[in-house]
């Protein structure tokens, strides 16, 4: 048995790096500074820096007479200031000082693509086919025929060939099979680690997975159910499927949920159908959609989420009462701000399609969203569109350029696409968001306030779609020539520098293609915050503000390496303890 001193030396050598790396991967959201974007301090919010370290910015508090407390005022002065300020803060202000978290916080995860056992050997096949063939075709057959074994095997040559196949083919295939099983198991828990860490640290109010939940649309039903089981029991072990009664999507005037009231949404997973889940438009059929909806929820639905407005002391109870999302324009000023979550299956917006009936269902759903929307001019509504295939954008804006391919057979049905077509993208922007190049349209064509989140492009992308109303758009000192009346897209940082998102004359909307959470893409997670900023009292209506941030983890090899080192360290500790106890027992026995 190894000397306990040597083992303890190895333990001391590995302990520090193992401890640091383990703490890093389990607290990476904190160490990376990953947080949901927070609303800025309101003008009416008192600066009590020492009550909230996140809001302090290093400023010392002031007493009512203007003197700085703390170092000169001592604990007594600090205590008096805390009591004095606390009495002046309203309940709403106290909530803001508790962290100023946005009321709507969406954790967005893209394209987990759970792989499966299709690449593994069939469980019904023998583990060592060469040995089975040797015994069945040679040894057992020889005994039945009564011929000598030596003549059949020609001096044992066939036995040697069988053992050669065993070593060269069967054993490597067995190790490859177990390596694949271990890889699938580790991949599941790597994805689970990203989800659990972000949920624990960031505290989202809602969670969405933006399509490609599984790795192939061609797997059979048994394999699909197995991957769905892994999705719900390993990766999202505390997640819940959204049942049909929760996801309305039928044009009902049901007012939805109040933010922060129904905590069940923190565990519900908003699943989006992707091409690897149900196929592209040329492949989508009823059976693919049925099995997806059975395991993961409906492919088209919407939900209203309301931000209850806290009535002021001089407000009229009748005007501050909650109202339906479908109130008329006349009553919208007194209505509660709402977020409309729209889950859209855009896999069959383009064509040619395999199933015209299911394409019709998707367009009928879009029409129902239009017919049940509040007026375009209503600033109290924020529309959050969750889908899979990104909108069209010209080559060079994102990693994936526009691309379409079609089956040569089957009437040229759509086989693959990187983006939606220009036509389908325009329909989404003009119908769901009410955007238009016509200045005579409602709200001068600026459309509804909103944001689009999708997946599909594993590299991720962040763009601003806008309607160019002039022949030349100046971007950061450079002129970009586009045709008048065209929809165009720019990387969001460039558009922001050009102040397009705050333009009052150029319609536009932000689209975030969330980078994949797969290990080869660094285990990325998206953090979307939305909050409502009240306008000046009696002069203007408030409006929703939306911000997005990304939080990458690390490639899966690092995650594996850290846990392997931890296991080695644990083994060394156990071996050192056993070795020490053995040596201690031996010395005691020799003394006796």
C-alpha positions as CSV (number, residue, x, y, z in Angstrom):
1,X,0.0,0.0,0.0
2,X,1.4,3.5,-0.8
3,X,2.9,5.5,2.0
4,X,0.4,7.8,3.6
5,X,2.9,10.7,3.5
6,X,3.2,10.5,-0.3
7,X,-0.6,10.4,-0.6
8,X,-1.0,13.4,1.7
9,X,1.6,15.3,-0.4
10,X,-0.5,14.6,-3.5
11,X,-3.6,15.7,-1.7
12,X,-2.0,19.0,-0.6
13,X,-0.8,19.5,-4.2
14,X,-4.3,19.1,-5.7
15,X,-6.4,20.6,-2.9
16,X,-5.9,24.3,-3.8
17,X,-6.5,24.1,-7.6
18,X,-9.4,21.7,-7.1
19,X,-11.0,24.0,-4.5
20,X,-10.6,27.1,-6.6
21,X,-11.8,25.5,-9.9
22,X,-14.8,23.9,-8.1
23,X,-15.8,27.1,-6.5
24,X,-15.4,28.9,-9.8
25,X,-17.7,26.6,-11.8
26,X,-20.4,26.5,-9.1
27,X,-20.3,30.2,-8.5
28,X,-19.6,31.4,-12.0
29,X,-22.7,33.6,-12.4
30,X,-21.5,35.6,-9.4
31,X,-17.8,35.6,-10.5
32,X,-18.7,36.6,-14.1
33,X,-21.0,39.4,-12.9
34,X,-24.1,37.8,-14.5
35,X,-27.2,39.7,-13.5
36,X,-30.5,40.7,-15.0
37,X,-30.3,44.3,-16.2
38,X,-31.7,46.5,-13.5
39,X,-34.0,49.6,-13.9
40,X,-32.1,52.9,-13.4
41,X,-32.9,54.8,-10.2
42,X,-36.0,56.9,-10.4
43,X,-35.7,60.6,-9.8
44,X,-38.1,60.3,-6.9
45,X,-36.1,57.5,-5.3
46,X,-34.0,58.7,-2.3
47,X,-30.3,57.8,-2.4
48,X,-29.8,55.6,0.7
49,X,-26.5,54.2,-0.4
50,X,-25.7,52.2,2.7
51,X,-29.0,50.4,2.7
52,X,-28.3,48.8,-0.7
53,X,-24.7,48.1,-1.6
54,X,-25.6,47.6,-5.2
55,X,-27.0,51.1,-5.4
56,X,-24.4,52.9,-3.2
57,X,-21.7,53.6,-5.8
58,X,-19.4,54.4,-2.8
59,X,-21.3,57.6,-1.7
60,X,-21.5,58.5,1.9
61,X,-25.0,59.3,3.3
62,X,-26.0,62.8,4.1
63,X,-27.8,64.0,7.2
64,X,-30.8,66.4,6.9
65,X,-28.5,69.4,7.5
66,X,-26.2,68.4,4.6
67,X,-23.3,67.0,6.8
68,X,-21.8,63.8,5.8
69,X,-22.4,61.1,8.4
70,X,-20.3,58.0,9.0
71,X,-16.8,58.7,9.8
72,X,-17.5,61.9,11.7
73,X,-21.0,61.2,12.9
74,X,-20.1,57.8,14.2
75,X,-22.6,55.0,14.8
76,X,-25.1,57.3,16.5
77,X,-25.3,59.7,13.6
78,X,-25.5,56.8,11.1
79,X,-28.4,55.2,13.1
80,X,-30.3,58.5,13.3
81,X,-29.9,58.9,9.5
82,X,-31.1,55.4,8.8
83,X,-34.2,55.9,11.0
84,X,-34.9,59.4,9.5
85,X,-34.5,58.2,5.9
86,X,-36.5,55.0,6.4
87,X,-39.5,56.8,7.6
88,X,-39.6,58.9,4.4
89,X,-39.4,56.0,2.1
90,X,-42.7,54.6,0.7
91,X,-43.4,50.9,0.4
92,X,-42.6,51.1,-3.3
93,X,-39.3,52.8,-2.6
94,X,-38.3,50.2,-0.1
95,X,-38.9,47.5,-2.7
96,X,-36.7,49.4,-5.1
97,X,-33.9,49.8,-2.5
98,X,-34.1,46.0,-1.9
99,X,-32.3,45.5,-5.2
100,X,-34.3,47.4,-7.9
101,X,-34.9,44.1,-9.7
102,X,-37.0,44.3,-12.9
103,X,-40.5,42.9,-12.3
104,X,-40.2,40.7,-15.5
105,X,-37.0,38.6,-15.7
106,X,-36.8,36.0,-18.5
107,X,-34.0,33.4,-18.5
108,X,-33.6,32.4,-22.2
109,X,-31.7,29.2,-23.1
110,X,-31.1,28.2,-26.7
111,X,-30.8,24.9,-28.5
112,X,-29.8,22.3,-25.9
113,X,-30.2,19.6,-28.6
114,X,-30.2,16.5,-26.4
115,X,-28.5,13.8,-28.3
116,X,-29.4,10.1,-27.9
117,X,-28.7,6.4,-28.2
118,X,-29.1,6.2,-32.0
119,X,-25.3,6.0,-32.4
120,X,-25.0,3.2,-29.8
121,X,-25.0,-0.5,-30.7
122,X,-28.4,-2.2,-30.6
123,X,-29.1,-3.5,-27.1
124,X,-30.5,-6.7,-28.7
125,X,-27.2,-7.4,-30.4
126,X,-24.4,-9.4,-28.6
127,X,-21.7,-7.6,-26.8
128,X,-19.0,-9.7,-28.5
129,X,-20.3,-10.7,-31.9
130,X,-17.0,-12.5,-32.9
131,X,-17.3,-14.9,-30.0
132,X,-20.9,-15.6,-30.6
133,X,-20.1,-16.3,-34.3
134,X,-17.3,-18.6,-33.3
135,X,-19.5,-20.7,-31.0
136,X,-22.7,-20.7,-33.1
137,X,-21.2,-21.3,-36.5
138,X,-18.2,-23.5,-35.7
139,X,-18.1,-25.1,-32.3
140,X,-21.8,-25.9,-31.9
141,X,-22.2,-26.7,-35.5
142,X,-19.3,-29.1,-35.4
143,X,-20.7,-31.0,-32.5
144,X,-24.0,-31.4,-34.2
145,X,-22.4,-32.7,-37.4
146,X,-20.0,-35.0,-35.5
147,X,-17.0,-33.7,-37.4
148,X,-13.7,-33.1,-35.5
149,X,-13.2,-29.6,-34.4
150,X,-9.6,-29.5,-35.7
151,X,-10.6,-30.0,-39.3
152,X,-13.3,-27.3,-39.2
153,X,-11.1,-24.7,-37.7
154,X,-8.1,-25.6,-39.8
155,X,-5.5,-25.9,-37.1
156,X,-7.1,-23.3,-34.8
157,X,-6.8,-20.5,-37.4
158,X,-10.4,-19.6,-37.2
159,X,-10.2,-19.3,-33.4
160,X,-7.3,-16.9,-33.8
161,X,-9.3,-14.9,-36.3
162,X,-12.2,-14.7,-33.9
163,X,-9.9,-13.4,-31.1
164,X,-8.4,-10.9,-33.5
165,X,-11.9,-9.6,-34.3
166,X,-12.6,-9.5,-30.6
167,X,-9.6,-7.4,-29.8
168,X,-9.7,-5.1,-32.9
169,X,-13.4,-4.7,-33.4
170,X,-15.6,-5.8,-30.4
171,X,-13.6,-4.4,-27.5
172,X,-13.1,-0.9,-29.1
173,X,-16.7,-0.8,-30.0
174,X,-17.7,-1.7,-26.4
175,X,-15.4,1.1,-25.0
176,X,-16.8,3.5,-27.6
177,X,-20.3,2.6,-26.5
178,X,-19.6,3.2,-22.9
179,X,-17.8,6.4,-23.7
180,X,-20.8,7.6,-25.6
181,X,-23.2,6.7,-22.8
182,X,-20.9,8.6,-20.3
183,X,-20.8,11.6,-22.7
184,X,-24.6,11.7,-23.0
185,X,-24.9,11.5,-19.2
186,X,-22.3,14.2,-18.7
187,X,-23.9,16.4,-21.3
188,X,-27.2,16.2,-19.6
189,X,-25.8,17.3,-16.2
190,X,-23.6,20.0,-17.9
191,X,-26.8,21.6,-19.3
192,X,-28.5,21.1,-15.9
193,X,-25.6,22.8,-14.2
194,X,-26.0,25.9,-16.5
195,X,-29.8,26.0,-15.8
196,X,-29.6,25.5,-12.1
197,X,-26.7,27.9,-11.6
198,X,-28.4,30.7,-13.5
199,X,-31.8,30.1,-11.9
200,X,-30.3,30.0,-8.4
201,X,-28.2,33.1,-8.8
202,X,-30.3,35.4,-11.1
203,X,-33.8,34.5,-9.9
204,X,-35.8,34.7,-13.1
205,X,-39.6,35.1,-13.1
206,X,-39.9,33.1,-16.3
207,X,-37.8,30.6,-18.2
208,X,-37.8,29.7,-21.9
209,X,-35.9,27.2,-24.1
210,X,-35.9,28.5,-27.7
211,X,-36.2,25.4,-29.7
212,X,-34.2,22.3,-30.7
213,X,-34.8,20.6,-27.4
214,X,-33.7,17.3,-28.9
215,X,-31.1,16.6,-31.5
216,X,-33.0,15.1,-34.4
217,X,-36.5,15.3,-35.9
218,X,-36.0,11.8,-37.5
219,X,-35.9,9.7,-34.3
220,X,-38.7,7.3,-33.5
221,X,-41.3,7.8,-30.8
222,X,-39.5,5.7,-28.2
223,X,-36.3,7.6,-28.6
224,X,-38.2,10.9,-28.5
225,X,-39.9,9.9,-25.3
226,X,-36.5,8.9,-23.7
227,X,-35.0,12.2,-24.6
228,X,-38.0,14.0,-23.2
229,X,-37.6,12.0,-20.0
230,X,-34.0,13.2,-19.7
231,X,-35.1,16.7,-20.5
232,X,-37.5,16.8,-17.6
233,X,-35.7,14.6,-15.1
234,X,-32.1,15.5,-15.6
235,X,-31.6,18.9,-17.3
236,X,-34.7,20.7,-16.0
237,X,-35.4,18.5,-13.0
238,X,-37.5,21.1,-11.2
239,X,-39.2,22.3,-14.4
240,X,-42.9,21.9,-15.2
241,X,-44.6,21.6,-18.5
242,X,-47.1,24.4,-19.3
243,X,-50.5,22.8,-19.6
244,X,-53.1,23.8,-22.1
245,X,-55.2,25.6,-19.5
246,X,-52.3,27.8,-18.7
247,X,-51.3,28.6,-22.2
248,X,-54.6,30.1,-23.6
249,X,-53.8,31.4,-27.1
250,X,-57.5,31.4,-28.0
251,X,-58.3,35.1,-28.0
252,X,-59.9,34.9,-24.6
253,X,-60.3,38.1,-22.5
254,X,-58.8,36.3,-19.5
255,X,-56.5,38.9,-17.9
256,X,-53.6,36.6,-17.3
257,X,-51.2,36.6,-14.3
258,X,-49.9,39.3,-12.0
259,X,-46.1,39.5,-12.0
260,X,-44.6,38.3,-8.8
261,X,-47.9,36.8,-7.5
262,X,-48.0,33.4,-9.2
263,X,-44.7,31.8,-8.3
264,X,-45.4,28.7,-10.4
265,X,-44.1,30.5,-13.4
266,X,-40.6,30.4,-12.0
267,X,-40.6,26.6,-12.6
268,X,-42.7,26.4,-15.8
269,X,-40.6,26.0,-18.9
270,X,-41.8,27.8,-22.0
271,X,-40.7,25.4,-24.7
272,X,-40.4,26.5,-28.3
273,X,-40.6,24.0,-31.2
274,X,-37.5,23.9,-33.4
275,X,-36.5,22.2,-36.6
276,X,-34.9,19.3,-34.7
277,X,-38.1,18.9,-32.7
278,X,-40.7,18.9,-35.4
279,X,-38.8,19.4,-38.7
280,X,-38.7,22.1,-41.3
281,X,-41.8,23.2,-43.3
282,X,-41.3,20.4,-45.8
283,X,-41.3,17.8,-43.0
284,X,-43.7,19.1,-40.3
285,X,-46.8,16.8,-40.0
286,X,-49.4,16.1,-37.4
287,X,-47.5,13.3,-35.7
288,X,-44.4,15.4,-35.2
289,X,-46.4,18.2,-33.6
290,X,-48.6,15.9,-31.6
291,X,-45.7,14.1,-29.9
292,X,-43.9,17.5,-29.2
293,X,-47.1,19.0,-27.6
294,X,-47.6,15.8,-25.6
295,X,-44.1,16.1,-24.1
296,X,-43.3,19.8,-24.1
297,X,-46.4,21.9,-24.5
298,X,-48.3,23.6,-27.3
299,X,-46.4,25.1,-30.3
300,X,-48.6,28.2,-30.6
301,X,-50.0,30.1,-27.6
302,X,-50.0,33.5,-25.9
303,X,-50.3,34.8,-22.4
304,X,-50.9,38.2,-20.8
305,X,-48.7,39.0,-17.8
306,X,-49.9,42.1,-15.8
307,X,-47.9,44.5,-13.8
308,X,-50.3,45.7,-11.0
309,X,-50.1,49.4,-10.5
310,X,-49.9,50.4,-6.9
311,X,-52.5,53.2,-6.3
312,X,-51.3,56.4,-4.9
313,X,-52.8,58.0,-1.8
314,X,-54.8,60.4,-3.9
315,X,-55.9,57.9,-6.6
316,X,-59.5,57.0,-7.3
317,X,-60.1,53.3,-6.5
318,X,-62.3,53.0,-9.5
319,X,-59.5,54.2,-11.9
320,X,-56.8,52.1,-10.2
321,X,-58.7,48.8,-10.3
322,X,-57.2,46.1,-12.6
323,X,-58.6,46.1,-16.2
324,X,-58.7,43.5,-18.9
325,X,-55.9,43.6,-21.6
326,X,-58.6,44.3,-24.1
327,X,-59.7,47.6,-22.7
328,X,-60.5,50.3,-25.2
329,X,-58.0,53.1,-26.0
330,X,-60.1,55.6,-24.0
331,X,-59.5,53.6,-20.8
332,X,-55.9,52.5,-21.4
333,X,-54.4,55.4,-19.5
334,X,-55.8,54.0,-16.2
335,X,-55.1,50.3,-17.1
336,X,-52.3,48.2,-15.7
337,X,-49.2,47.8,-17.8
338,X,-49.1,44.3,-19.4
339,X,-46.6,42.0,-21.1
340,X,-47.9,39.8,-23.9
341,X,-45.9,36.6,-24.3
342,X,-46.4,35.2,-27.8
343,X,-45.0,31.7,-28.5
344,X,-45.0,31.2,-32.3
345,X,-44.2,28.1,-34.3
346,X,-42.4,29.7,-37.3
347,X,-41.2,26.5,-38.7
348,X,-44.0,26.5,-41.3
349,X,-44.3,30.2,-42.1
350,X,-42.4,29.6,-45.3
351,X,-42.9,26.9,-47.9
352,X,-43.5,24.8,-49.9
353,X,-44.9,22.9,-46.9
354,X,-45.7,19.3,-46.3
355,X,-48.9,20.1,-44.3
356,X,-51.0,23.0,-45.5
357,X,-53.4,22.4,-42.6
358,X,-50.7,23.1,-40.0
359,X,-49.4,26.1,-41.8
360,X,-53.0,27.4,-41.8
361,X,-53.1,26.8,-38.0
362,X,-50.0,29.0,-37.6
363,X,-51.4,31.9,-39.7
364,X,-54.7,31.6,-37.9
365,X,-53.0,32.0,-34.6
366,X,-51.2,35.1,-35.8
367,X,-54.5,36.5,-36.9
368,X,-55.9,35.8,-33.4
369,X,-53.0,37.6,-31.9
370,X,-53.7,40.6,-34.1
371,X,-57.5,40.7,-33.4
372,X,-57.0,40.5,-29.6
373,X,-54.2,43.1,-29.4
374,X,-54.6,46.5,-27.8
375,X,-54.3,49.5,-30.1
376,X,-50.9,50.1,-31.6
377,X,-50.8,53.4,-29.8
378,X,-51.1,51.9,-26.4
379,X,-47.7,52.2,-24.7
380,X,-48.8,50.0,-21.7
381,X,-48.3,46.8,-23.7
382,X,-45.0,45.1,-24.3
383,X,-45.0,42.2,-26.8
384,X,-42.3,39.5,-26.3
385,X,-42.2,37.2,-29.3
386,X,-40.6,33.8,-28.6
387,X,-39.8,31.7,-31.7
388,X,-37.1,29.6,-33.2
389,X,-36.0,30.6,-36.8
390,X,-34.6,34.2,-36.8
391,X,-36.0,36.9,-39.1
392,X,-34.4,37.6,-42.4
393,X,-31.3,39.8,-42.4
394,X,-28.7,40.4,-45.1
395,X,-25.5,38.4,-45.2
396,X,-22.7,39.7,-42.9
397,X,-25.0,40.9,-40.1
398,X,-24.8,37.5,-38.3
399,X,-22.8,34.4,-38.6
400,X,-25.5,32.6,-40.5
401,X,-26.3,34.1,-43.9
402,X,-29.7,33.7,-45.6
403,X,-29.9,30.1,-46.9
404,X,-32.7,27.9,-48.2
405,X,-32.6,24.4,-49.6
406,X,-35.4,22.2,-51.1
407,X,-36.0,18.5,-51.6
408,X,-35.4,17.5,-55.2
409,X,-38.2,15.0,-54.8
410,X,-41.5,15.6,-53.0
411,X,-42.5,18.5,-55.1
412,X,-39.5,20.6,-54.0
413,X,-40.7,21.0,-50.3
414,X,-38.6,23.2,-48.0
415,X,-35.7,21.2,-46.6
416,X,-33.7,23.7,-44.6
417,X,-33.4,27.4,-43.9
418,X,-31.2,29.7,-41.8
419,X,-33.6,32.6,-41.6
420,X,-37.2,33.3,-42.4
421,X,-37.9,34.7,-45.9
422,X,-38.1,38.4,-46.4
423,X,-41.9,38.0,-47.0
424,X,-42.5,36.0,-43.8
425,X,-40.3,38.3,-41.7
426,X,-42.2,41.3,-43.0
427,X,-45.5,39.6,-42.1
428,X,-44.3,39.1,-38.5
429,X,-43.1,42.7,-38.1
430,X,-46.2,44.2,-39.7
431,X,-48.9,41.9,-38.2
432,X,-47.8,41.1,-34.6
433,X,-45.9,44.4,-34.0
434,X,-48.0,46.7,-36.3
435,X,-44.9,48.3,-37.9
436,X,-45.2,50.1,-41.2
437,X,-43.3,52.4,-43.5
438,X,-46.5,54.5,-43.9
439,X,-46.3,57.6,-41.7
440,X,-50.1,57.8,-41.9
441,X,-50.5,54.4,-40.2
442,X,-51.3,54.2,-36.4
443,X,-48.5,55.6,-34.3
444,X,-46.9,56.9,-37.5
445,X,-46.0,53.4,-38.4
446,X,-43.7,53.0,-35.4
447,X,-45.6,49.9,-34.3
448,X,-46.0,48.2,-30.9
449,X,-43.2,48.1,-28.3
450,X,-41.6,44.7,-28.1
451,X,-38.7,42.4,-28.6
452,X,-38.0,39.1,-30.4
453,X,-36.1,36.2,-28.9
454,X,-35.2,33.2,-31.0
455,X,-32.5,30.4,-31.4
456,X,-31.4,28.3,-34.4
457,X,-28.1,30.1,-35.1
458,X,-25.9,28.5,-32.5
459,X,-23.4,31.4,-32.5
460,X,-26.0,33.9,-31.5
461,X,-26.7,37.4,-32.8
462,X,-28.1,40.7,-31.6
463,X,-29.6,42.9,-34.3
464,X,-31.9,45.9,-34.8
465,X,-34.5,45.6,-37.6
466,X,-35.6,48.9,-39.0
467,X,-37.7,50.3,-41.9
468,X,-35.5,52.6,-43.9
469,X,-37.6,55.6,-44.9
470,X,-34.7,57.4,-46.7
471,X,-32.3,56.4,-49.4
472,X,-29.3,56.8,-47.2
473,X,-29.0,56.0,-43.5
474,X,-25.9,57.4,-41.8
475,X,-24.4,54.8,-39.4
476,X,-21.6,56.1,-37.1
477,X,-20.2,58.4,-39.8
478,X,-20.6,55.8,-42.6
479,X,-23.4,55.8,-45.2
480,X,-25.2,52.5,-45.8
481,X,-27.0,52.6,-49.1
482,X,-30.4,50.9,-49.0
483,X,-33.6,51.2,-51.1
484,X,-36.3,53.4,-49.8
485,X,-39.1,51.3,-48.2
486,X,-36.9,48.3,-47.4
487,X,-36.6,46.5,-44.1
488,X,-32.9,46.2,-43.1
489,X,-31.0,45.0,-40.1
490,X,-27.8,46.2,-38.2
491,X,-25.9,44.7,-35.4
492,X,-27.5,46.1,-32.3
493,X,-24.3,47.9,-30.9
494,X,-24.0,49.8,-34.3
495,X,-27.7,50.6,-34.3
496,X,-27.4,51.9,-30.7
497,X,-24.5,54.2,-31.6
498,X,-26.6,55.5,-34.4
499,X,-29.5,56.1,-32.0
500,X,-31.9,54.1,-34.1
501,X,-33.6,52.5,-31.1
502,X,-34.6,55.9,-29.8
503,X,-35.6,57.4,-33.2
504,X,-39.1,58.8,-33.4
505,X,-39.3,58.4,-37.1
506,X,-37.6,55.1,-38.0
507,X,-39.7,52.0,-37.1
508,X,-37.6,49.3,-35.6
509,X,-37.3,46.4,-33.1
510,X,-34.6,44.4,-31.4
511,X,-34.1,40.7,-32.2
512,X,-31.8,38.6,-30.0
513,X,-30.8,35.2,-31.3
514,X,-29.7,33.6,-28.1
515,X,-26.4,31.7,-28.4
516,X,-26.7,28.0,-27.8
517,X,-26.3,26.5,-24.3
518,X,-24.5,23.5,-25.6
519,X,-21.1,22.8,-24.2
520,X,-19.2,23.5,-27.5
521,X,-20.7,27.0,-27.4
522,X,-19.8,27.7,-23.8
523,X,-23.0,27.1,-22.0
524,X,-24.5,30.5,-22.8
525,X,-27.6,31.9,-21.1
526,X,-29.6,35.0,-22.0
527,X,-31.0,37.4,-19.4
528,X,-34.0,39.6,-20.5
529,X,-35.3,42.3,-18.1
530,X,-38.4,44.5,-18.7
531,X,-39.8,47.2,-16.5
532,X,-42.3,50.0,-16.8
533,X,-41.3,53.6,-16.4
534,X,-44.1,55.9,-15.4
535,X,-44.3,59.2,-17.4
536,X,-44.5,62.6,-15.9
537,X,-47.6,62.9,-13.8
538,X,-50.5,64.4,-15.8
539,X,-48.4,65.1,-18.9
540,X,-47.5,61.8,-20.6
541,X,-48.0,58.1,-20.5
542,X,-45.3,55.7,-19.3
543,X,-43.6,53.1,-21.4
544,X,-41.9,49.7,-21.1
545,X,-38.1,49.5,-21.1
546,X,-36.3,46.3,-22.2
547,X,-32.7,45.3,-21.8
548,X,-30.8,42.1,-22.5
549,X,-27.5,40.6,-21.3
550,X,-25.7,37.3,-21.9
551,X,-23.9,35.1,-19.5
552,X,-21.5,32.5,-20.9
553,X,-20.1,29.6,-18.8
554,X,-17.3,27.5,-20.2
555,X,-16.9,24.7,-22.7
556,X,-17.9,21.3,-21.4
557,X,-14.3,19.9,-21.4
558,X,-13.4,22.3,-18.5
559,X,-16.5,21.2,-16.6
560,X,-15.5,17.6,-17.1
561,X,-11.8,18.2,-16.1
562,X,-12.8,20.0,-12.8
563,X,-15.0,17.1,-11.7
564,X,-12.4,14.5,-12.7
565,X,-9.8,16.3,-10.6
566,X,-12.3,16.4,-7.7
567,X,-12.9,12.6,-8.0
568,X,-9.1,12.0,-8.1
569,X,-8.7,14.2,-5.0
570,X,-11.4,12.4,-3.2
571,X,-9.9,9.1,-4.1
572,X,-6.5,10.2,-2.8
573,X,-8.0,11.4,0.5
574,X,-9.7,8.1,1.0
575,X,-6.5,6.2,0.1
576,X,-4.5,8.4,2.5
577,X,-6.9,7.7,5.3
578,X,-6.9,4.0,4.7
579,X,-3.1,3.9,4.4
580,X,-2.7,5.9,7.6
581,X,-5.1,3.7,9.5
582,X,-3.3,0.6,8.2
583,X,0.1,1.9,9.1
584,X,-1.1,2.9,12.5
585,X,-2.6,-0.5,13.1
586,X,0.7,-2.2,12.0
587,X,2.8,-0.1,14.4
588,X,0.4,-0.8,17.3
589,X,0.5,-4.5,16.5
590,X,4.3,-4.6,16.4
591,X,4.5,-2.8,19.7
592,X,2.1,-5.3,21.3
